[in-house]
């Protein structure tokens, strides 16, 4: 461990030196270079002719014992090795070992001592029909952190599959909410709950990093058949399609749901009055769900939540609709508005930004206690602010594109999915709540926090970040990086690049370099100068100034100085008194070649009394030198 830390320290010390010598050439890791050589990826940002990825089929039967707070499951896994490699091990994730005594947890993770237990109890493990010893000197099973490694008796050859059976159980957390947990005594949100095969990819092989409660997830696209048994009079909302709805809902409520799914009008399928009256459910307490080609599966349960349902057309060509449901406590402030928020968010994402039809047939918002995304279901807590209710729900819904359609690695590159999901819904957020201007907020936050002591480059793997830098980099810095790129390229070219990135990498696993290369390829521009400044530069401060102003024959000559480290667009505004006479905008590319000053000429015969630099949407850490009063 000590040597490992020293190596990391040396890396951070030499990284700025490497960047200096590289100038505008990006530092490409060896693993990515190998992917180019193996032709699994191309230097233009496309998947290569040899691209592959593995997948898994999960068949799971789970019982949620609410009275004793124990989750117990039986799982059959079919794992498909589509790689050219023979695999000697299979890596399984047991996320609930985060609650195990002595587990290595991030300092931000607050676990109530009552929830600490002996870890996930794996009571049965079989590989290809043969029983596997779980302990002892001869056991092929190794558990460390939240990882269980199964050493195979015979390697799994390329283009073959493996069958695994696992029986397991764990004590469900009652007082600790880390993306999932107990919301109230009879309402639970269940995530990170089943033994999951880790990703084995063409760049880094097995993703065997243990979950510490902070960084998020990296999963393969898989198929799920899940039967969830709950106590009588409980309802279940989950990833995918409820395939036995007729068997669990009384006819009256089944018909109400079916009618609601065909209309944009919000229907209250289960109301407070219905709950008091009872007779909503049949005697069947097992709810069966099916989901195909998704990266994860989560579910929420309750015996007293209300249920609002509507739908929205997401694809005008095919007339495909997404069914939206909201499950919530009657006392959750503003949650009676969440169906509308969700519907309008899905509509905007489909038609405006990114302008790609919402990829899934279902969306459920579960009133939990956090802000966390899963395929087709989100876990969002109530908020006293309507504006924050809009922000939290629209943000989590936008994750349907990143990482649930474009399967980015949240664990390593959390800035990709978080950056896009802060950026994509900004317009609809402001329409729904005039108090929201996320672009302006992040412009201010980035300018304020930039250059903090020890700030690493955005490209730094997310799992190395402490909590403060984690949120600053993944949210506050990535939003302006994307928005100013849009300004630089123009709306049309930016959208063309974004659509190409989504289309090339939908249901696949892109790296940051696939993103960078796609935008450069599609825009037909060498954008390395932009990536270098925003994504590879350690630290840095955005700071421009009006250096000098000189009256010339017709107009003014303005020297703008870049005192900081970022190539930013230049917006000069010329005023006569309080009247805006003229605005000149120059692209960030003007700073290419690491220029420190640029000259801008303004041809005007108007009397100019004041010149200002910048806008509320261009970050500037020191705005005291952004105004020049003409004498």
N, C-alpha and C positions, 0 to 999 in steps of 0.2 A: 504493500500500500504506500509506503514512504517513497519508494522509487517511482511509483506511478504518479504521485503528487509532484515530485521533482520534475518528471518529464513534462507534465502539464504546465508547470511553472516556466520551464525553458521555452515551451511552445509559445506562451503568451509574450515572453520577452523578445523572441525573434520574429514574431508575426509582423510588427510594424516595420522591421528591417526588410523582411521579404517583400512587403507591400511597396516600400520605397523603390527597391530595385525592379519590381515587376511593373511599376508605373501603371499603365492601364490594362495590363494583362492580369486576368483573375487567377488566383491561386487555386488550382484544381487538385483535390486530394488524389492519392494513388488509387484508391478504390474506384473513384469515378473514371480515372484514366483507363483502368483495367476494363471497366464496363464499355468504354469506347472501343478498346481493342477487341473485346469479345463480341462486339456489335449487338449488345443488348440495348445500348443507347447510342444516339447519334449526336454529333457536336452541334447540329442545328436545332436541337431541342426535341426531336422526334424520338419515339421508341425505335430501337434498332430492329433489324430483321430477325434477330435471335432473342428478342425480348420474351421473358417468361415470368410467371408468378404462380405461386402455389395457392391452393384453396382447401377449404374444409367444409364438410357437411356435418351439422350437429343435429342429433335427435336427443331431446332432453325431456325428462319427466321430473318436475320439481314440486315439492310440497312446502308451502310457506306456513309454518306453525306460528300463528300470531300470538297465541296465549303464552307459549314458552320461548318465543323469539328464536326459533331455530329454523334454518333453511336446509332442506335435505334434498339431494338430487341424484338421479341416475342418468348417465350420459353415454351415448354411442357416437363416436367420432370416426368419420372417414376422411383421412388426410391424403391429398393428392400431390405427389411430388412431380411437378412439371419442370423441375430444374434439370440441368445436365449433370448434376452432382449426385453421388451416392451418399445418403445421409446416415451417419452412424448414431445420431441421437435425435430425439424429438424434445423440443422445449415447450413446456406447458406453463402457463401463467396461473397462479393461484393468488389473485389479488387480495383476498381477504386475509392472507398472511401478514398484511400490513398491520393487523391488530394483534399479531402474535407477540408474546412476551419477548422483549429484547430486540424487536424488529428495528431496522435502521429507517427512521422516518425524517422527512424534512422538518426543519425547525418550525415552519408555519403550521404544521399539522398538529391539531389539538385533539388528542384522544382522551376521553374520560376513562379513568382507571377501571371503572366498572366494565367497560367494553373490551378490555385487554383479555385475550384468551390464549389457548394453546395452539392456535392456528387452524387451518382447514384440516379436518379429519378425513383423509382418504382411506376408505375402508375396503375398497376393491379396485384393482387395476389389472386389466388384461390387454395384451397386445396380440393381435391376430389370433385370438381365441386361447392364448396361453396365459395362465396366471402369472403375474409378476410379483415377486416378493418385495414388500414395501420397506423392509428394514433388515438389519443384519449385515454381516460382512460380505455376503455374496449378493446383496441387493443391487440391482442395476439402477436404482433410483437415487438421485442426489437432489436434496432440497437446500436452497440457499436464498435468503430474502423471500421474495414472492415468486421465485422460479423453482419449478420441478423439472429436472432433466432426466429423461429416460434413455439409458444406454441400450441400444438395440442389440439383440443377439445376432441378428443378420442385418446388414445395411439395407436401407430402403433405396432400391435402384431408381434411376431416372424413369419417368413416365410410368410409375407404378403407384399403388396406393397402400395405405396402412389402416387397419381397423383398431381402434382403442376403445375400451369400455372403462368408465370410471364411476364409482359410487362415492359420494362425498357429503359432508355436512359441515356447517359452522354456526356459531352463535351470531345472530344478526345484531349489528350495533344499535343500541337503544338511545344513546346520548351523544354520539359522535357523528357529525354530518360531514362526510368528505365525499361530495358529489352524489352520495346516496345515504340512506339510513332511515330512521324512524322520524316521521313528520309529526304525528301525534299517536296516541295509544293504538289506534286502529287504521292508520294510514302510513304506508311504507313505500319508499321508492327504492327499487332494487337494481343496482348497477354493479359492474365488476363482481359478478356473483358465480359464474360458471368456470370450470377449468377450460382454458382457452389456449389453443395452439398459437405460439408466437410466430411472428413473420420471419421467414427465411427468404431473403431477396438477392438480386443479382449484384448488388453493390457491397453490402456488408455481411452477407450470410445471416446467421441467426441473430435476431434482436433479443439478446438475453439480459438486458439491463433490468434490474429489479425496480419495481414500482415503489416510490417513497412517499406517495401522496401528493406530490407537487406537479411534476410534469405530466402531461396527459398521455395519449395512447397512439399506438401504431398497430393496425390490424389488417389482416387479409380480407378480401371479399369472399363471403361464405354464404351458405344456405342454412336456414334454421327451421326445424319443426319442434315446437316447444309446447308441452302440456303443463299448465300451471294449476295446481290444486290449492284452493284457499278455503277458509271457513265459510259456512253458510251465510248468505246475504252480503258477501263481499263481491265487488266488481274488480275486474282486471283491465288495465289499459297497457298496451305493449307495442313494441316494434312489430310491424307487419300487419297481416290480415287476420282478423278473428274468424276462423273458418267454421266454428260451431256456434255462431251467434244464436241460431234458432234453438239450440239445445240449452242455452244458458239464460236467455232472456225470455220473459213472457211475451206472448204474441203482440200485445198492445205496444210494448216498448221496442220490439223488433220492427214493427211497422212504422213507429215514430222515427226510428233511426233511418230506415230505408227512405222515407219521405224527405228527411232532412238532408240526406246525401246528394239529392238532386237539385238543391236550391242554394242560392247565396244567402237567403234569409236565415238568420240564426234561430235554431229551434232548441228549446229547452227540453231535451229528451228525458232527463231525470231532474225533477225539481225538489225543493224542500218538502212540498206537500206529498209528492210521490214517496219520498223516503219515510214520512210519517205513516203513510197509508200501507206501505210494504207491498208485498206481492209483485216485486219487480223481476225477481229471478226464479228460475226453476230449481228443482232439487239437485241438478247437476252442478257441482262445484269445481269442475275441471274445465279450464278455459284453454282452447287450443289455438295457437298462432302459427302462421307460416310466413317466412320472409326469405326472399331470394336475393343473392348478390349484394349483401349488406355487410358492413364491417363489424357490427356488434349487435347485441340484443339486450334491451332493458325493459323493465316493466314497473308499474305502480299499482298499488291496491288500496282500497278503502271501502268501508261499509257506510260512509255518510257523505261522500262527495257528490256534488251536482255534476251534470254532464250537459254541455252545450255542443251542438253539432251544426255544421254548415258545409258548403263546398265552394270551390272556385275553379273556373276553367283556366288551365295553365298552358294549354297548347291550342291555339286557334285553328291550326291546320287539322289536327286529329280530333279536336273537341274533348280531349282528355281532361278530366277533372281531378283535383286533389281533395280528399275528404278531410275536414278539419274538425277535431274534437278538443274540448277543453274540460278537464276534470279538476274540480276545485272545491275547497271548503267555502260554505256560504258566508263566512266571516272574513274571507280573504279580500282585502281592499283592492278595488279596481279589477278583480278577476272576472267580473261579469262583463268587462269590456275586452277581455283577452281574445275571444273568438273573432271579434271585429279586427283587432290588431293583427292577429295571425292571418286572417283572410286577406287583408290589404297588403301585408308583408309578402305573402306568397304571390299575390298578383303582381306586385311591383318587381319582385325578383324575377318573375317569369317574363315580364314585358319590358322592363326598363334596364335595371342593372342587377345581374349581368345580362339580362335579356335572354336567358336560357330557360326553357320550360322547367318548372319545379320537378325534380327527378323522381319523386316518390308518390305513390297513390294515396298515402295516408300521412297525417300529421296529428299527433296528440301533444297538447301542452298539459303537463301534470303539475299541479300546484304543490311544489315541494318546498325545499329550503336550500337554495343554492342558485346557481345559474350554470346549467350543464346540459350539453347536447349529446344525444344518441340518435341513431338512425330512426326516423319517423316518430320519435318521442323526445320531449325536452323536460327537464326538471328545473322549474323556475319558482322562486319564492315570491311572496307578495311584497309590495313596497308601498310606503305611505305616499310616494310621489307617483302621479300618473305618468309623468315624463320618463321616470326610470322604469316604470312598468312597460312602457313602449320600447325603451332601449333594450332592456334585458330580454324581452321576448323576441323582438325582431333580430337581435344579435344571435341568439341561440338557433332560431329558425334558419338563418343564413348559413349556418354550418352544414346544411344539407348539401351545399356545393363543395365546401372545403371543411373537413376531409372525407365526407361521406359519398361524394361523387368522384372528386379528384382526391385519390387516397394518399394525401401527404402524411409525412411522419411527424405527428404532433409532439412526440417525445423528444425528438432531436431538433426539429425546425418548427417550433410552435408559432413563430412569427409569420409563417406563411398563412396558415388557416385563420389565426386571430387577426392578422392584418387585413385579409380580404373580408372577414365577417364584420369588422368594424367599418370598413369602407363601403361595402356593397349596399347596405340598407339606409344610407344616410338621407337620401331624398325622401323616402317614405316615412322615416322617423320624424322629419321636420313637418311633413304634411299632417301626421297624426298628432304631433305635439309641437306647437310653435316654440315651446321652451327648449327644444332640443336643437342644438347646432353642434353636432359631434365633430365636424371638420374644424370649426373654430376652437372648440375645447381641446382637441388634440394638437392643434397648432400651438396653442399657448403652453400645453403640458410639455411638448417636445422642446420648445424654446427654453422653458423654465428648468427642466431637469437635464438637458443635454450637457455633456462634459462633466458629469458627476464623477467623483474619484473612483477609479478602477473600472470605468465603463468599458466593457468589451465590445467587439464588433457584433453587429446584428447576426452575422453568420455563425457566431459561436453556438455550439450545441446547447439547446435549452436546458438540458439536465445539469449543466455546469452553473447555472445562474442562481443567485440568491433571490429571495422573494421580491425585494424592492426593484432590482434590475429586471427581474422576470416580467413584472407588469409594465414597467416603463418601456422596455424594448418591444415586447410582444404586442402592445396596444398603442402607446402614445407615439412611438417612432415609426411603426410600420404603416400607420394610416397616412401621414403626410408623405411618406416615401412613395406610396401608390398614387395618391391624389396629385402630387406634383409631377409624377411620371405621366399621368393622364393629361395634365396641362402641357407638358413638354411635347408629347406625341400628337396631341389633339384628340378630340373625342372619337372620331371615326377610326383612326389608326389604333388607338388604345383598345377600343372594343374589338377590333379585328384580331389584335394580339391576344386579348383575354379569351375570346371565343376559341381561338386556335389552341391555346393552352388547355382549356377545358376539354375540347374535342379530342386532342391528341392523348390526353392523360385521364380521361374519364374511365373509372373502374380499373385504374392502374396506379402505380406508385412512383410519382415524379420526385426528383431531388431538387434542391434550389437551382442547380445548374440547368436542369431541364426547363425551369421557368425562365431563367435569365436568357438562355439560348433561344427559346421560342420567341420571346419578345424581340430580341435582336434580329432573328431570322425573319419574322413576319413583318416587322417594321422596316426591314432592309436598312437598318442602321446599326453601326457598332455602338452599343450602349454600355460598353465596359466602363467608360468614365463615370456613368451614373451608378452602376452596381458597385463600383469600387468605393465611391464616396459614401453611399447610403448603407451598404451591406457589409463591406469588408473593412471599413475604417474603424479603428478603435477610438472611442471617444469622439471628439469633434464638437464644434459649436456653430450653429447658424448665426451669422452676424454680418450684415452688410451696412454700409454707411454712404451718405453723400459726402464725398471727399472735397469737392470744390464745384463751384458754379461760375461760369464766365459768360457775360453778355457778348453775343456776336452780332453780325450784321442783321440777320433775321432770326431772332430767337435766342436760345441759350445752349451752351455746351456744358454738359453735366458729367463729371467724373464720379463713377460709382466704384467704391472700394469693397472688396470682399475681405473682411477682417477675420472671417471664420474659416471653416473647413468644408463647407457644402456648396455645391453648384446650385444656386437658387434662381428662379425666375426674377427678373427685375421689373418692377412696376413703378413708374414715375408719374406722379400726378401734379399738374400745374394749375395753380389757382390765382384768380384775381379777386382779392378779398376772400369771401367764402364761396365764390362761384368757381366750379370746376371748369377749366378752359379746355384741358387736353390731358389725355392719358397715353403714355407710351409703355408698351410691354415688350420686353426682350426675353428670349428663352434662356433656360439654364445652360444650354450648350455654349453660350457666349463665354463661359468660364473654362471651357475645355482647354487643356494644356496648362492647367493650374495658374491661370492668369489671376492677378491680384486686383487689377483695375480694368474698367472698360469705359469708353467714351460714348455718350449718347447725345445726339443733337436734336433739339426741338425747334422746328421752324414755326414760329408764331409771331404775329405782329401785335398780339394782345399784351396789355400791361400785366406782367406776372409779379405777384407779391410773395408767393410762397410755393415751394416745391417739396413734395413728400415722397418718401420711398417706402414701398411695400404695401401690404394689405393685412387684414386680420387673418388671412388664410395662407400667408407665407411666413414661416417661423423666423423670428429674429430675436436673439437673446438680449440685445441692447438696442432699444429703439430711441435712445436719447440723441443719436446722431443721424436720425432718419428724416429730419425736417430742416429745410434751409429757408431762411427768411431773406428775400431779395430786398436789398436796400436801394 
